[in-house]
Structure formats: C-alpha cells, structure tokens
Amino acid sequence: MLVLCIILYKIIIMKALIFLFCFSPFVMLSQVMTNWSLTNSVTLDFVHQDGTNIDNADGTNPAVPTASGARALGFDFWYMGVRYTQANYTNFGTFSLGASAVTTKVNDLTNHPNGRPILAPLWDNIEIDDGNSARIEGVYENSSRGYSGERKHSVTWEAMEWDQSEATAPISFRCVLHETGEIEFQYSQETAGWSPSNPLASMGFTAVGTGSGNFVSVNGSEAISTTIEDPNRNGADISNMSSTTDASYLFSPINKCIAPFLTSATTISSSQIDITWTDNSSDELGFAVYYSIQPEVPLDAANFFSYEPANSTSKSITGLSGCSKYYFKVLAIKESYTPSNILNATTSVGAGTDYYVNDGTLNGSDIYTTNIGAVGNTGLTPASPKSSISAIISSYVLTSGDRIFVDAGTFAENVVVTSIDDGSGGCPVRFIGVDSSLTIINSAGGIPLTFSNVDYVSFENFKILGNGVAEDAVELNGGSHCQLTHCWIINQQGGNESAIDMGGGPSGSLFHTINNSRIECGIGGGIDLDGATAPAAYNEFGEYYDNIIIMSGGGAFGVGFYYSNHNKVFRNRISGNGYGLYFDGSANGDSDYNQIYNNYISAFVGFYNDKPNSNIGRLQYNSFYTTSHCLWFDNTSGGQSNWVIKNNIFYTTASSTSEYCVQFDGAAKIGEIDCNWYYYPNGARCAQLSLNYATLTAWKGVDHSNVNNGDENSGGGNSGPDDPKYSNSAINDLDLLSGSPCFASGCPINVSEDIYFTPRSSTPSIGAYEEISTLPIKLVSFSVDCYKMYSILNWKTSVEINNDYFVVEKAGQDFNFEPLAYISGAGNSSVIQNYIFEDDTKETDEVSYYRLKQVDFNGEYSYSNIIASKCDNTSDNLSVYPNPVNDVLNLKGNIEQIELYDVSGNLVKQQLLNPEDSQYRISTGNINSGIYLLKIRMVSGKVDFKKISISH
C-alpha cells in the first residue's frame, strides 16, 4: 500500500508540474533560442536623442541615472512565450525584461543569472565607474513611440566608453524592441578613426535559464550561436566603424504559429461576450486574449484579458460595460506571437428610458409613434410624443442607455446637446431617426445640430440640412465618444463653412466617430477636423470611415486636418472638384500620427498638405484618380519628412508638364515611400522633389526617402500597360479590373483588410481594393437581373470542392455588406450547378451591391466579385390613409390581398382584392381601437407592412 501511495503521489506531482509548465504564462514556456533569424544592415541613419552626433573627446559626459525600478514598455512584448510589460536598464549597457534589474555587470551571457532575460548590445567591456575614476561613462534615454501594432521601445546609451583605459567616449548604441517581436541593436561610432585598445565584446540576449542553448550570440561569421559565446564578435564590425557607417542588427523570431481565426463573438448579457476561434497551429504554447473598445485592439496591459492553454478554442469575456461595442483579438503564443483576425460584438442594452418625437403628422412612414406630437405631451410613450427633439432635451436630463425615437418628418429647429445629457461608460444616449431621407433636421438659420462638450451621444438615421450661409450643418465642439452614423448631412448654401465641423472645444474632441454616412459640401469642407491652437483643444483619436463624401465646389475638401492628431480616415469614397484630403498650413498646430488608408479619392487634388507641423502620418492603400496632382506637399519646411507613403495608386489625368502624380515642394525627403503605382498617361510628370522627374525610372533613381533611396518596388508609367485598370473611374468606382498590374504588387504593411473588408494577402494588391481570392469552386457566371420589384441573382458553378454553403451578402451605398441568405452548396461536384436567389429590393432609388461568400466544410471562406443592381421599384404606387383610421381605411395601388393582425399576432381581418381595381375601401368600424399590423400583398409579388392605429 505504501508503495502504491508513493507511486500515486509521484503521478499527481508530475501532473501538477506538467500543468504548471504547459499552462502558466509566467513560466518560460519555450527555450528554442535557434528560432531566430539575423538581418545585418549598414544603411542605418543613427539619430541621436538631441539630433546631433556626439564627440565628447574630453570625456565630460552628463551624469548617468542608474536603474531604479522598472519602466513601462508602453505595449505588451511577447518574448519566448512570456508577456512583458516593463523593463530595467543599466548604465553599463544592459536591458533586462520584467521587474528584476541587472545589479551586477554582465560579462558572461552564458551563465550570468541576475536579471534574466537580458538584452545587451555590448556585452563584455563597457566599464562603469568603479571608484577608481571620477569619469562618468555614459548616458541613456528610453522611449516608446509609434502606431499600435508596430510600436517600438528603444533604449539609447550615448557617448559610452569602451573601457576605462579610453580617453574618449567614442561609441553610442541602442536596443530597440519591436512590438511585433523583433529585437534590434544599433550602433554609431562618435570618434572618427577611433581604435580601441581592448575591442573585445559580444552582442546578444538570453532566456530565463542559463547555460548552453539559453542565449543568442553572433559569431564572427555573421551567424547566430546558442552554444559558444564569441567575445570577438564586435571587434571588427563596431569598434572600427567610421561615423558614416552606422550599423543595425535585427533579430526576428521565425517559425511562428499559424494564426488562429476568430469565428464568433456572441453577446450573452450586458457584461459578457463569448468568443470562439479555430486552433490552426499544432505547436502553440497557448493563446492570449485581448479586447478593446478600439478596433485595432492594442496589445497593451489594459487590453489583456487572459492567457489560455494550448488547444483552447473559446473564452467568456466578463466584466464588460453594458451597451458597449468591444473588439477582440486572440494571439497564438510561441517565441513571439501570431495574431488572429478581429471580431466585435456589443453588450446588451443597459437600463434606460425611451422617449418619442413626432412632427405633428402621422403617415405611412412613421414607425415609432401612434399619435401626433404636441408640446403638452410627455414624450414617454408612442401615444404621447413630443413635437420636437429640443423639447425632449429641455424637459428631461438624459443619461446612459436612453433612446430618443424620432419619427419621419421635418423638424425646423436648432438641436443642441450639452454635457447635461452625457452618456457614460460607453453606453450612449441615442437619438434614432427612421431613415436618413425621412427624418430631417432643417434649421432656417443657425446650426441644425450641435454637440457642445458632450460625451457618449449618437445620432442615427437623420438627414441634416445646413441652410445658413455662414453656418455648419453639424458642429462637434469638445466632448468624447460621440457618433454620427447612417446620416445624410448637407451644407450646400455657400460660404466656407463645413457639413461637419469637429471643433476642439475647451478640452479637445476625443474618440468621436462618423461612419456610414453621406456627406455633401459646397465650397467648404465635408469633415473638418478643426480644433484650436492649444494642444488641450485638439481633435484627437477620432475615426471617420465608410462614408460617401461629395464635393460640389472647387475650393471644397473631403476631410480637412487643422489641429488633429491620432485620427483614422479609412474606407471612405471621396469625390468632386475639390481637395480630397487637406492639411491646412494656416493652422500651425500639429497634425501628427494620422492614418489614412483604404480610401477611394476622385478629385481635383487627391491629397494636399501645406502644413509645416504634420511630420508623422500614414498614407497607405489608397486609390487616387485626379485631374491635377494626386499627392502634393506644398511646403518647404520638411512637413513630409516622417510620412510613410506605401501601396497607393496615383493616377492623374492632367496634361500639363507642371502637374504630377506626386509633388514635394522643397528638398526635404519623405520618411518612407515605396510600393506605390504611378500612372500619368496624358502628359503630366511622375514626380517633383526640387527637380522635375518626367518618368518613374528617373524618380526611382534619386534619393527621396529617409529610409533608403525610395520607391524601389514601385511600378507604373505613362503607357497602356501601366494602367491600373479602374472599373469605372468616371463614377468613382476605383475597383480593379481583372488583369490589373496592381494585383499582388505591393509590400506587406499593417493593414489587414481592404475597402470591402476582404483580407489582404501576404503579397497585397496596391490600392484600396484587394484582388478577390480564388474561390475553391469554378464560378462560371455570377449575374443579376431585375424583375418588377426583385433583383434576381443567378450564379453557376462547374466544379465544387468541399463547398458547404454560399452566403449572399448585400450592401447599399455605404458598402457595408451584411448577410442576406444562406444557400447550401453541392459539396463536391464536377457537373454544372445552377443557383438562383430573389431579393426584394424595396422602394429605393439606390444601387444595391451583391457578393458571394463561399464557405468550405472546414470553415474557410473566400469571396466572389461584386455585382450591382438598380431595379425600378416604383410600379406599385402603394398608399394607405388615413392613419389613425376611424371607420374606413383607403388603399391605392396594384394590391392582391390584405391581412390585418393585432399586437399578439392574431389574424383579425383577411380580404382578397380585385387586381384590376386601383383603389380600395376597407371597413374597420367593427374592429376594436388599438394598434394593428397591415400585411399587403401586391400583384408584383411584393409584400409590404404598415402599422395602423384604429381609433373610434
């Protein structure tokens, strides 16, 4: 029995150890130090913290701070299966991950146990003041900067002594952690011709454990070693460099996991959302779960939720705020990490009050109210609506979760929402109209809609008309987290005012959103990111996406940047005779870290910037079609020096030799520019930078990038083969036709989807549109026809492999595709398969867009091409009146049958009608007063519904 107990005890202990080893995120889960690759570079431009080279020949350096407590990295750094959020630094050239500091000088990366893991650019011979010398040996500075997903944390040691026998401080070096997992060491010699008396040193980094295989070093043959430390590594490569041959050594984790794929995010309650994912890798150590209210889900300590064991496929996210949208990402963890796609879901609505507004009439378009609006009504029920939006605001203090339902009609008022009516905790106060063409705010003068320093307020489904000559249609002054969505906003009345003015307000405008809206402007702006001169009043962290912006005036702009930092502008369609994107130099405040991607821009000038202080920005994956310059930096003060401009299509139809695809006034270089497509078929030039460059070949031959020569991987020209092949540029349809040279011609950057949400490939297409992935079926045809009120979709396949089903997806002018129907596939087939689907296109004059999502049995999917349909939906001419009704309800139109249901779903009345008649009288005198649903079947086959109020 004793032996058996001992055996069982050992088994239990072993299982516990296995569990801890496999599933604890704070145990070193992987020590495969060979899973790193090395890239050497001598093109580094080593920029010092004060912007100068340092040559302190007299050895008088500033005082050195010593490591005293951990510093935050600014993001989560996943290293060897462990998540780190902080680090320690020393004045003798080491950088330790985690809270433990290196307290003694490192001269043995193989076995030195203190503070591991350690990163050290110079391992052996950087000396510190040991009491025998009064000299201070160096200074360092640490910083963390960049965009989420590609941030960097750097530590710089400047003017360091190689050892105490040196009379100068001849070398500077830096360690850079890339958020994506890379470790970089950079070097610069500060004293030309310096030859150290004792140059031996090594570079490398360690795991937590000691001994062979627990470190990475670089030997004299430029190869990685994990068994023998080579102290001679840097003698020739670093110590003997001249000041013009700065060096960089980039270590990258290899053999990363296959990315997991998030399959669902399901709302469970006001505080819980459950997510599921597929485990696509066989060698992950575990999964890290992140969530955020920001779409990019930053890998920050604040957004980290949990670490799950290998082979996990689901997690319940709890503790969430009610009525809030959250975004989710899952990482497969190994040496570094591999991220999944991003899904979002919204927690259920928290407790709030519903209010109702009616403009004083009832008709077939009213869906929220059952009575006409009046000043004396409470506004608390559909039967007692207020007559104006302002009446609700002035009568009640609105709070989180409140909803104001505004029925169809025109409201001639100036609506002002102030901080008295804030939402909170991500749960907004929601003003909800019927439709952006039916619920109209139309002020005779002044500003129709003003957000005044208010937080968490949204307006949905409104048409907002700016009629004042010198007034904006909408003003967002200050506040945070406000939203305009599915609105139609117009300011065509002249003057230089905008459709939407994003003023900074007294404390700035933060995290505002404008999306899925139609925005029309005259000679002013569409979306004006205005702000004020004080940094505290800037417009920051806003997101403006999936909008249609139309400029009718020559001086107009689609999106204007005045005092605006950290904003995102993406998936918009901007067109007209103005400036698509405009950075105004008359406003001297900063406009930095703005990201502009996946936009279609058809304009006079696509991108214009004469702002001296816009040094940091991203212009990526945009498609330009212009009659003048596509890209124009119109300043000479270096405002473009840190811009990243990649994977854009620059297509100008200009014929003058003084017009360009890209123009940079002055001589300042661009931060990074590459993988773009240039097309200038009618006589314009390719580019200007101090000098004119008529051709792309000439442009690529000059140094115009701060990183390298610039545009080495770009393509294009001025002849037929260089045409990017837009589908229909005349109507701002900048989709790419089959055979476009822009397909699979770009370079991978941190934008994972295109303008249609299609995933980017590893070799992405240039421009906003990604080439459609090849379906695992042979799609012979995919077309749409109109029949009366219906769009008839037909598609035909000749081959199907593991085809589970099709999803028919539909979008309107906002190109926000939603599932419409699920059609079973044939599985595996080698014969012709025909499919048909009828879509009721409803009463709309808008174009409808369709695509097929083909889903395999294993859950993998891909998309077809996109087709469009616009059917004539006016033939039935249906009208129903009066409403409310007393004894007789009148109907007009080609009607075949009506059915009347009460609120419990019981059939109250059914009647067949003569299709040859066009006008009908339905008796309601014997039906009890109340709310009913009228179902109307038209001759065309269309079925319509009307809410009817019967009142005797």
Secondary structure, 3 states (H helix, E strand, C coil): CHHHHHHHHHHHHHHHHHHHHHHCCCCCCCCCCCCEEEEEECCCCCCCCCCCCCCECCCCCCCCCCCCCCEEEEEEEEECCEEEEEEEECCCCCEEECCCCCCCCCCCCCCCCCCCCEEECCCCCCCCCCCCCCCCCCEEEEEEECCCCCCEEEEEEEEECCCCCCCCECEEEEEEEECCCCEEEEEEECCCCCCCCCCCCCCEEECCCCCCCCEEEECCCCCEECCCCCCCHHHHHCCCCCCCCCEEEEEEECCCCCCCEEEEEEECCCCCEEEEEECCCCCCCEEEEEEECCCCCCCCHHHEEEEEECCCCEEEECCCCCCCEEEEEEEEECCCEEECCCEEEECCCCCCCEEEECCCCCCCCCCCCCCCCCCCCCCCCCCCCECCHHHHHHHCCCCCCCEEEECCEEECCCEEEEHHHCCECCECEEEECCCCCCEEEECCCCCCEEEECCECEEEECCEEEECCCCCCCEEEECCECCEEECCEEEECCCCCCCCEEECCCCCCEECCEEECCEEEECCCEEEEECCCCCHHHCEECCEEECCEEEECCCCCEEEEECCEECCEEECCEEEECCEEEEECCCCCCCCCCEEEECCEEEECEEEEECCCCCCEEEEECCEEEECCCCEEECCCCCCCCEEEEECCEEEECCCCCCCEEEEECCCCCECEEECCEEECCCCCEEEEECCEECCHHHHHCCCCECCCCCCCCCEEECCHHHCCCEEEHHHCEEEECCCCCCCCCCCCCCCCECCCCCECCCCCCCCCCCCCCCCCEEEEEEEEEEECCEEEEEEEEEEEEEEEEEEEEEECCCCCCEEEEEEEEEEEECCCEEEEEEEECCCCCCCEEEEEEEEECCCCEEECCCEEECCCCCCCCCEEECCCECCEEEEECCEEEEEEEECCCCEEEEEECCCCCCEEEEECCCCCCEEEEEEEEECCCCEEEEEEEECC
